[in-house]
Amino acid sequence: MPNKILFAWIGRTDLKASQGALESGLGPIGQAARARRFTHVVLISNYNKEEENRFVTWLKGITSAEIFKYHMELSSPTDFKEIYEAAIKVISDSEKKIGAKELHKTYHLSPGTPAMAAVWIILSKTTHPAELIESSQERGVKTISLPFEISADYVPDILRPADEDLLSLTQGLPPESPEFGIIVHRCKQMKRLIAQSRRFAVYDVPVLIQGESGTGKELFARAIHTSSARKNNVFIAVNCGSIPPELVESEFFGHKKGSFTSAITDRDGYFATADGGTLFLDEIGELPLAAQVKLLRAIQEGKIIRIGESNARNVNVRIIAATNRNLIEDVAVGRFREDLLHRIAVGVLNLPPLRERHGDLNLIIDHVLENINKIFNNKSGWQHKKLSAGARNLMHQHTWPGNIRELYNTLARAAILVPGLTIDTDDIRETLFPISKSPGKETNILNRNLGNGFSLPEVISDVAKHYLEKALEEAKGNKTKIASLLGLSNYQTVANWLKKYGLE
């Protein structure tokens, strides 16, 4: 059964009910908590904390649901910006705390101010779908049905004051490169990353770009190169994960004809080819340790020796590296050299996943759909596609584990398959990939290949999480029962394991 969560702002009528000052009734929250079976009640309040705590104690006498309370200071109970920010924070935090896969959310419109109710409505119809209810002494508790969609474009744009640090980052820099101009963004986090990237470009230092697959690491690398003094020289992109271990030295540093069996001609490696320009080492975390040693030496000394030769040649190469791994963790378990990490990470950029780029998703959706329409415009029978409000809202609810690459493929599939003009909600739902764990992660746990990124701590973590999640589901969160299922000593031990693996 799904966890049923009631979200509500505490209102003055609710406080009166808990203090016995209400002539009749339980107040909106008490009435809903008694009338419906919720597993959790999440309360938000900007009243006096002592009053809030008394209300929570009173409410526990009405419902067996687990109660979470969040005190949020508001400059005004009608400030949409503050209410919106508070609601988003509470929903996200509560979902993490509860941690269940199936969550049925309900927003209570009756308690609180009209502005608070309006925010619940906007969230329920856009980025955080939920059931809406209202309650009254005369009519009881009832579900509200709103027969319309609200486009996700309507979600309030949370305006912030100018960032002085951001302004100082951009002072004294040359005009922005056109390459940075094609990075579609509006959020403050991306603006700061672009400002930092432009400074790194000017100072010609090695840069490490970290981020999930599809977040635009190569796009940033090319923009840094184009904004640097090396812009008129070559940009060489290398996928380190695709090079066989036995060919790494030849690929990077080159070889002389006849130096090994398949060396039928002289060959310059990536370093020599990129001399004077930029060498982009994508997925650098996939390099085996032996190759990391040789790469470090070449970067430190600025010299390379081709296989089959004894004389070193000087190279002037700027290194920009990228990875979707956590190299700090890889260093800790001995999978990546610490000295190489410090050599390549003078400048560090941490690209956020799409789900954390608040305010950017609509821009990116429109940009991608426009490009798809241009690409297929000359195809016979093509009709210019547009996105319905419901389809856009569904895209806002997806977490995009493949980030912009996944978003592009999803829209392209939907646009090709839809014969008409409008891509609707069902069209997007059918083309989205389901979010699931990698196949075979549990079943193949004892048969993974050693080396090439194998990590014993990761394997142990996978096993622990798998069985903890399974026990959580079977025991419906009861820690004593979980302890019995997993052979752990007591519920406190279970709590420690859940905390260790982020499953609290």
N, C-alpha and C positions, 0 to 999 in steps of 0.2 A: 504494500500500500504506500502511496506517496505521502510525504510529509506535508501537512496542511498548515500554512503559516498565515497568520493575520497580522498585517502591518497597519498601524494607526498612530496618529498624533493624539496625545492626551489633551482633552478639552476641559474647559472649566466645569461643564456639566458632569463629566466623569469624576473630577475631584470632589465635587459636591456630593455625589452619590457615595463615594468612599468615606466621606466625613459624616454621613447620615443627615446631610442638610438638604437632600432632595426629597420632596414630599412623596413622590412615587417613582418607582422604576429603579433600574440599575445604572442608568446612563448608557450612551451608545456602545462603549467598549464592553462593559459588563453584560449588556443585553446580548451582544453578538457572541461573546465567549460562552455564555450559558446556552444559547440557542443552537450553536454549531460546534462540532467536535474538531477543534484545532489541536495539532500536536505542538505548535509553538505560537506564542503571541509576542510580537516585536513592537515595542512602544517607543515613540520619540516624543520628547517634551522639552520645552524651554521655560517651564515653571520652576518654582523653588524646589530644590532637590529633596528637602524634607517632605514636602507634599507629594512629590513623585514616589518616594519610597513607601510612604503610607498607602498610596494608591496600589502599588505593586503587591504589598502585603495583603490588602483587602481583596485584590483580584485573585490571589492564590486560593482564597476561600471559595471562589466561584468556579474556577476551571482547574483541571489537572494538567493543562498544557504547560510546557516549559516557557518561562517568561524572560525575555531579554529587554532591558531598558537602556535607551541612549539619551543622555542629556545633551542638547544642542543649544548653544547660545545664539540667539537671533537678535539682530539690532531692531527688527520689527517682525511681528507675526504675519505680515503681508508682503515681506520682501521675497519675490519669486526666486531671485538668484540664490539667496541663502537657503530657502526651503528646498529648492531643486538639488543643490549640492548636498544638503543634509540627507535627503531621501536617497540619493544615489549611493552615498557612503554607507548608510545603514543597510540598504538592500544587499550591497556587495559584501559587507562584513558579516551579515547574518547568514548569507548563503555559504560563506566559507566556514562559519562556525558549525552550521548544521551538517554540511558536507554530504548530504544524501544526493543520489542521482536524480530521483523524482521529487520535484518540489511543486506544490500547487500553491501559488501565492494569491492572497486576497488583500485588497486595499479598502479600508473603511473610509467612506467619504463624509460621514456625519460629524465626527469630532474634529475640532480644530477650526481654522479660518477658511473662508472660501478659496483663498490662495493655495492653501494646503490641499484642499480637495481638487483644485484645478491641476496641480502638479501630479497628483495620483492619476488623474484621468489621462494626462499627456503621456506619462510613463506606461500606463496600462495599454495604450494604443500604439506605442512606438517601440522603444528599446527594451522595456521590461514588462512583458505581457502579464496580466493578472486579472482575476475576477474582481469586480467592483461591487460593494454592498453599501447599503444605507440602513439605518434603523431609527425607529420612532416608537414611542409608547403606544400610539394608536394602531400602527400597522405592522409592528414587529420588525424582524430582520428580513430584508429582501435583496435579491441580486438585481443590479442595474444593468440593463442592456443598452448599449449605445450603437445604433444602426448606421455607423459611418466609420471611415478610416481617417486617421490623422497622419499626414506625411511626416516621416522622420525629420524632414527639413524644419519642422515647426518646433522641434526640441530647442529650448532656450539656449542661445549662445552665451556662455558664461564669460562675460567681458572682464578683463583684468587690467589694472593700471599698467602703464609702460614699465618695462623691465630695464632698470638702469644698467644692470650687468650686461644685458643683451646689447644695449646701445654702446657700451664701452667696448664690447667684443668687436663690433663692426667699425669702430673709429680707426682711421688711418689705413683702411684696406682699399685696394683698387676696385673698380666697378665689378659687380658680381658676374661671374661666368654664366653664359647661356646654359651650361650644363646644370648648374644649380637651379636655374629657372624652370627646368622640366621636372623637378621634384615637387609633385603636387602636395601642398600642405597648407595648413592654417594654424595648427596648434602651437602653443608656446614651446613645447619640448622640441619639435622639429625646427622651429626658428632658431633656437639656441644651438642645436646640432649643426645647422648650416653655417651659423656665425663661427662656431668653433672650427669647422672644417676649412673655412676660408683663411683663418689664421694659421692653421697647420700647413695649408698650401703655400703660403708666403714664406714660411720659415724652413721649408724643405726637409722636415724631419720625418723619420719612419712613423707610420700610422697603423694602428691595429683597429679594425672595424669589427665589432661583435654584434650579433643579432641572429634571430631565427631565420630559417630558410624563407626567402621571398620578401625580406624586409628592405631590399634595395642596396645591399652592400657594394656590389660592383658599380651601381649608379653613383654612389658617393665617391668611390675610388676614382672613377673617370672624371668626376667633377673637380676633385682635388687636383688631379693631374692637369686638367685644362686650365685651372686657375693659377698654376704654378709657373715658375720660370722655365720649366721643362716642356711647356705645352706644345712647342714646335717639334719635339722629339717623340719617339715611339712610346706607346703604352702597350705592354705585353701582359695579357691575362693568362694565368696558369691555374688549372684545377689540380691542386696537389693530391686530391683523393683519387685521381684517375691514373696516376703514374705508378707502374709496377715498381716495387722496392728495388729490384735489381737494376732498374734503368734510371733511377733518380739522379745519380751522379752524371750520367751521360746527358740527360735532358737538361739539367741545370748548367753544367759546365762545358759540355761538348766533348767530342772525341776525335782522335786522329784515325785516318783510314788504316785498317788492319789491326787496330789496338785490341779488338775482340772479334769473335766469329762473324757477327752481323754488321760490323763496321765497314761497309763497302765503300764509303766516301768520307771525306772530312766533314765534320759538322760542328757548327757553332751552337752552343747551348743558349738557354734563355738569358743568362746574365750578359753574355757578349752581344746578343741581339738587342737587349734593352739598354746597352751602354749609352749614357747621356739622357736616358728617359726614365720611365717608371716601370717597375716589375710588380704586378699585382698577383699576390700569392693567395688564391682563394682556397678556403678550407685547409689552412695551414696546419690545423690540429690533427689532420689525417696522416701527416708525414711520420714514418717510423723514426725511432730515436737515432739510429745510425745516420740517417739522412739529415736530421736536425743538427748533428755535430758538424757536418760538412757545410751546411747552409750557414751556421753561425760563424764559422771561420771565414767564409767568403764575405759576409756582411761586415765583420770586424776589420778585416785586412783590406777590403776593396780589391782583392786579387783572386784570380781563379787559375786553375791548371787543368787543361783538357786531358782526358784519359789518353794515355799513350805519349804524352809530352812531359818534359821536366821543367820547362821554363814557365813562370807565372806571367800572366798578363793583367794589367791594371784595368779595372772597370769602375765606372761612375754610375751607379744605379740607385734610384730611390725605391725603397721597399714600402709597399702598402699591402698589409696582410688582412685577411678576413677569416672569420670562423663562426660557426653556429654552436660551437662547444664552449664550455666554461673552462678556459685555460688555467685559471687559478686552481680549480679542482683537479685538472689533469696534472698540474705540477705537484700537487699534494700526494697523488697516488703514483707518481713516477712515470706518467705517460707523456709528459712534455717537459722539456728542459727549462729550468728557471732562468738560466743565463740567456737563452734565446728569447724567452718572453720579455725580459727587460730590454733586450736589444731592439726588438721590433715594436715595443709599446711605449714609445716616447709620447706620441699622441694617441689617445684612446677615444673612440666613438662607440657608444652603446646605442644601437638603433632600436627603438621600441617596436614591439609587434603592433600590427594594425589595430587589435582590440584595445590598445592603450592610447591610441592617437585620437583623443577625444576632439570631435569637431572636424576631423579630416575625412571620415568615411564617405559622406555625401559628395564631397569634392572629387574624391578618387573614383567613386561609382560613375559620376557624370563624365569624368575625363576618359575612363576606360570605355564606357558605352559609346561615347563620341568617336573614339578611335576605331571601335569595332564597326560602327556604321560607315566610317570612311573606307576601311579595308574591304568590306563586302559590298560597297555601293555599286560597283560595276558588275556584280553577279546578276545573272538573269532572274528576274522576279523578286529581287531583294526589296524589302520595304523598310524604311527608316524606323528603327525600334525605339520605343520609349518604355519607361518602367512605371508600373502602377504604384500607388502609395503603399498598398499591402505588401507588394514584392520588395519594396525598399525597406519597409519595416522588418520583414523577415531577414533581410541581409544584415540589418543592424543587430538582430538577435543572435546571429551566428558568430562564433569566436574566431574564425579564420585561422586555423593552425598553419595553413600554407601561405598566409598573408596575401600580399598583393598578387602574387602569381596564381594562387588559388582563386582569388576574386575574379581575375581576368578570365581564367578558364571557365568558371561558373557562368559568367555573363555571356561569354562566347557560345557555350553550349546552348544556353537558353535562347539566345538570339537566333541561332541557326535552326533550332527545333520549332520555334514559334512561327507559324505561317503568317500571322497578322501583324498588326502594328504594335500591340502592347504586350509586354512581358508581365504576366500576372503572378500572384502569390504561388499558385500551384506549379507554375513553370519553374520558378526558382527552387521550390521545395524538391522537385524531381531531379534537378541538376546539381544540388548540393551533395557533396560527399559526406556520409555519416561520420561523426567524430568518434573514433574508437582507438584502442591501443593497437600497436603494431601486431600483425598476426604472428603467431608462433612464439611470442615472447615468453609465455608461461610454459607451453608444451615443449619448447626446445631448450629449456633452461639448462639442461645437463649436457647439451651437445653443441655448445657454441665454440667457434674456433678461437684458439688462444692467439695473442698478439693482435696487431692491426686494430687497436682501439679497445681490446678486451679489458674490462675492469671488474675485478672481483667484488669491490664494494657496491658497484651498480647492480650486479647480479643478486647479491644479498638483499639490497634495497628492493629490487623488483619482487623477489619472493615474499619478503615481509609485507610489502604493500598489498600484494595480491591476496594473501590469506587474511590480513587485517580487514580489508574491504569486504571480503566474503563473509567473515564473521560478523562484521558490523551489520551487514544486510540481514543475515539469518537471525541475529539476536536483537534486531531492531534497536541497536544502540545500548542495550543493557550490558554494562561492563562486567558484571559478575558472570553472566552467561557467556560473554566473549572469552573470559579467562578460562572457563570450563571447556569451551570449544577448541581453544588453541593450546591448552595444557600449560597456561601461565598460572602463577601462584595465587594472584588476587587481582581485584579490580584496579588497585593502584598501579600494579605492574602494567596492566592494560593501558591505563592512562599515560604512563611513561612511553610506551611503545607508540601509541597514537600521536603523542606530541613529537617524538623523534622523527616520525615519517610524515608529519604535516597532515594528519587525518583527524585532528581533534574535532 
